[in-house]
Amino acid sequence: MGFVDKAKAAAEGARVKAEEIVGEVKESFGEAYGNEALEVDGELEADAAREREAELDAEDGPREGA
């Protein structure tokens, strides 16, 4: 294998490794963003449920178990 072939093989190996690293970083950010989005989503749903309960309580009086 000549110098040029070795350089091409090394460059290809580096490209593949870089793609793997970029993929892992994207996955990590995606997981972090996804988890944060789910957390915010859950908080928003909980807030909305509390608001609905407060509205019902205001209309009908406190419900049992509350």
Helices and strands as residue ranges (DSSP letters): H 3-60
